[in-house]
Structures are given as C-alpha cells and as structure tokens.
C-alpha cells in the first residue's frame, strides 16, 4: 500500500516536472539559449524526495524518466520539436541501455547531457549522461523511432527532411552502437514474438 502510494505521488510529480521542463525549454529558446541539433545540450536538475528509493539514492527507474526530460529540453531548444509536433509525430523509445557508475543522493545537483549520436535505417540514436562537476555518474544509449498517429513509423529520410537541419555532419554510427542496436531489437509489432525461455 505504501509503495503504491509512493509510486502514484512520483508519477504525478513527474507529470508536473515534465510540464515545467518543457515550459523552461521554450522560454530558454525564446531568449536565445538554443543548441544546434548535433551539439550536446545540458539540463540542470536536482534530486528530489520523490526520486529517492529505500536505500537513499536515486531509484534506477527514475533515471529513464530524467533522460526523457533531457530529450524534451534538447528537442525544443534545438528547434526540432515544433516541426515534429506540427505533423502529428511523436517519439517512442524502442531500446535503451543504462550503465551506472556513482549514485545521486537527495538534493544532489546534476546535469543531464544529451547528444544525437546518429541514425540507423529506422531510428535515431541518442547518448545521454548524468554528470556532476564534469564527472560521468550514469550513461545511457537510447534508440528512438518517430510515429505518426495516422500512418505508423515515420521514415528517417522524411524525419530528417521535415526538421530542416543538416545532420550530414554527424559521423557514421560507431560499429559497437550499430551492433548494440541490432542485438537489442525485438521483432516488429506485426511479427511473432513468443515468450519462450531456453
């Protein structure tokens, strides 16, 4: 019962935190605090009581939500969000891998660093980090597709054309990233994916 109530409060808190981050990112963009789509964006946050688990540090599941906030901030300040939303598209995470090095404790101040690594044939690959005083605490690799409410997945070529910025300067995906994306992928939604264990 207590755990369920904590989860409910954390969910509501995250909703309002997301709205606040979006509002601040739009405000920063209006004031000229922008970032190029191929650059690293930084969002400063603080560990709040709703982020903490029973051990006293940020719960591992909260990091994924924190990384969502970093991607919102990056897309808005880079000018990617408006053309995407105008077409009725929205991003969904299809794979993510998180590595933890050091813990964040209550009231810790940290930066979420976000950078688009590149694209494969179906998705964008984003690297994100939790950084304290220039030191990496946590790193994640996220593979995200864009969907259209009316017609399913958005082809990467169409996405790149719609946002109107040059991603051509991005280097090719490193081999290990391409291998990770292929190894972590599940079958498509129309293909069978039975849950069988060896």
C-alpha positions as CSV (number, residue, x, y, z in Angstrom):
1,X,0.0,0.0,0.0
2,X,2.8,2.5,0.9
3,X,4.8,1.6,-2.2
4,X,1.7,2.1,-4.4
5,X,1.1,5.5,-2.8
6,X,4.7,6.5,-3.3
7,X,4.6,5.4,-7.0
8,X,1.4,7.4,-7.5
9,X,2.9,10.5,-6.0
10,X,6.1,10.1,-8.0
11,X,4.0,9.8,-11.2
12,X,2.1,13.0,-10.5
13,X,5.3,14.7,-9.6
14,X,7.0,13.6,-12.8
15,X,4.0,14.9,-14.8
16,X,4.4,18.4,-13.4
17,X,8.2,18.3,-13.6
18,X,7.8,17.4,-17.3
19,X,5.5,20.4,-17.9
20,X,8.0,22.6,-16.1
21,X,10.9,21.4,-18.2
22,X,9.0,22.0,-21.4
23,X,8.0,25.5,-20.3
24,X,11.5,26.4,-19.3
25,X,13.0,25.0,-22.6
26,X,10.6,27.1,-24.6
27,X,11.4,30.1,-22.5
28,X,15.2,29.5,-23.0
29,X,14.7,29.1,-26.7
30,X,12.8,32.4,-26.9
31,X,15.6,34.1,-25.0
32,X,18.2,32.8,-27.5
33,X,19.5,30.0,-25.3
34,X,19.5,27.4,-28.2
35,X,21.5,24.4,-29.1
36,X,22.4,23.0,-32.5
37,X,20.7,19.6,-33.1
38,X,24.1,18.0,-33.4
39,X,25.6,19.6,-30.2
40,X,25.4,18.5,-26.6
41,X,22.6,20.0,-24.6
42,X,22.7,20.4,-20.9
43,X,19.8,20.5,-18.4
44,X,20.5,21.2,-14.8
45,X,18.3,19.3,-12.3
46,X,18.2,18.4,-8.6
47,X,17.4,15.0,-7.0
48,X,14.1,15.4,-5.2
49,X,12.5,13.3,-2.4
50,X,10.2,11.6,-5.0
51,X,13.3,10.4,-6.9
52,X,14.8,8.5,-3.9
53,X,14.4,4.8,-3.1
54,X,14.6,3.0,0.2
55,X,18.4,2.8,0.0
56,X,18.6,6.6,0.0
57,X,19.8,7.3,-3.6
58,X,18.0,8.0,-6.9
59,X,16.0,5.0,-7.9
60,X,17.4,3.3,-11.0
61,X,14.0,3.5,-12.8
62,X,13.8,7.3,-12.2
63,X,16.9,7.8,-14.4
64,X,14.9,6.8,-17.5
65,X,12.3,9.5,-16.7
66,X,15.0,12.0,-16.1
67,X,16.5,11.2,-19.5
68,X,13.1,11.8,-21.0
69,X,13.3,15.4,-19.6
70,X,16.7,15.8,-21.2
71,X,15.4,14.8,-24.6
72,X,12.5,17.2,-24.3
73,X,14.9,20.0,-23.5
74,X,17.2,19.2,-26.3
75,X,14.5,18.8,-29.0
76,X,12.8,22.1,-28.0
77,X,15.9,24.2,-27.7
78,X,17.3,22.7,-31.0
79,X,14.1,23.7,-32.9
80,X,13.2,20.1,-33.6
81,X,10.0,19.8,-31.5
82,X,7.7,22.2,-33.4
83,X,8.1,20.7,-36.9
84,X,7.7,17.2,-35.4
85,X,4.6,18.1,-33.4
86,X,3.1,20.1,-36.3
87,X,3.0,16.9,-38.4
88,X,1.4,14.8,-35.6
89,X,4.5,12.8,-35.0
90,X,5.8,11.7,-31.6
91,X,8.9,9.8,-30.4
92,X,8.9,6.4,-28.7
93,X,11.9,4.6,-27.2
94,X,12.5,1.2,-28.7
95,X,15.7,0.3,-26.9
96,X,17.8,1.7,-24.1
97,X,20.8,0.6,-22.1
98,X,21.9,2.3,-18.9
99,X,25.2,2.0,-17.1
100,X,25.6,3.3,-13.5
101,X,28.9,4.4,-12.0
102,X,28.1,6.6,-9.0
103,X,24.8,7.3,-7.1
104,X,22.9,10.5,-6.8
105,X,21.7,11.3,-3.3
106,X,18.9,13.6,-2.1
107,X,19.2,17.2,-3.2
108,X,22.2,16.4,-5.5
109,X,22.6,18.9,-8.3
110,X,23.4,17.3,-11.7
111,X,23.4,17.9,-15.4
112,X,21.6,15.8,-18.0
113,X,23.8,15.9,-21.1
114,X,22.0,14.8,-24.4
115,X,23.5,14.3,-27.8
116,X,22.2,12.8,-31.0
117,X,24.8,10.2,-32.0
118,X,23.3,9.4,-35.4
119,X,20.7,7.4,-37.3
120,X,20.3,3.9,-38.4
121,X,17.7,2.9,-41.1
122,X,14.8,3.2,-38.7
123,X,15.6,5.2,-35.7
124,X,17.6,8.0,-34.0
125,X,20.4,7.0,-31.6
126,X,20.8,9.4,-28.6
127,X,23.5,9.3,-25.9
128,X,22.7,10.8,-22.5
129,X,24.7,11.2,-19.4
130,X,24.2,12.3,-15.8
131,X,27.1,14.5,-14.9
132,X,28.2,16.0,-11.6
133,X,31.0,18.6,-11.6
134,X,32.2,17.3,-15.0
135,X,32.2,13.7,-14.0
136,X,30.0,11.0,-15.5
137,X,27.8,9.3,-13.0
138,X,25.4,7.5,-15.4
139,X,25.3,6.9,-19.1
140,X,22.5,5.7,-21.4
141,X,22.2,4.9,-25.0
142,X,18.7,5.3,-26.4
143,X,17.2,4.3,-29.7
144,X,14.0,6.1,-30.6
145,X,11.6,5.9,-33.5
146,X,9.1,8.5,-34.5
147,X,5.5,7.5,-35.1
148,X,2.6,9.2,-36.9
149,X,-0.8,8.9,-35.3
150,X,-2.3,8.1,-38.7
151,X,0.3,6.1,-40.6
152,X,2.7,4.4,-38.2
153,X,6.5,4.7,-38.3
154,X,8.0,7.8,-39.9
155,X,10.8,7.0,-42.3
156,X,14.1,8.5,-41.2
157,X,14.6,10.3,-44.5
158,X,11.3,12.0,-44.1
159,X,12.1,12.9,-40.5
160,X,15.4,14.5,-41.4
161,X,13.8,16.4,-44.2
162,X,11.0,17.7,-42.0
163,X,13.2,19.2,-39.3
164,X,15.1,21.1,-41.8
165,X,18.5,20.9,-40.3
166,X,21.7,19.2,-41.6
167,X,22.6,16.1,-39.8
168,X,25.0,15.2,-42.5
169,X,27.9,16.4,-40.4
170,X,27.3,13.6,-37.9
171,X,29.9,10.9,-38.3
172,X,28.7,7.3,-39.1
173,X,27.4,5.3,-36.2
174,X,30.3,3.6,-34.4
175,X,30.3,-0.1,-35.1
176,X,29.6,-1.0,-31.5
177,X,26.5,1.2,-31.5
178,X,25.1,-0.4,-34.6
179,X,25.8,-3.8,-33.2
180,X,24.1,-2.9,-29.9
181,X,21.0,-1.6,-31.8
182,X,20.7,-4.8,-33.8
183,X,21.3,-7.1,-30.8
184,X,18.8,-5.2,-28.5
185,X,16.0,-5.0,-31.1
186,X,12.8,-7.0,-30.7
187,X,10.7,-8.2,-33.6
188,X,8.4,-5.7,-35.2
189,X,4.8,-5.4,-33.8
190,X,3.4,-7.5,-36.7
191,X,5.9,-10.3,-36.3
192,X,5.5,-13.0,-33.8
193,X,7.4,-12.6,-30.5
194,X,6.6,-15.7,-28.4
195,X,7.9,-15.6,-24.8
196,X,9.9,-18.8,-24.7
197,X,12.8,-19.4,-22.3
198,X,15.8,-21.7,-23.0
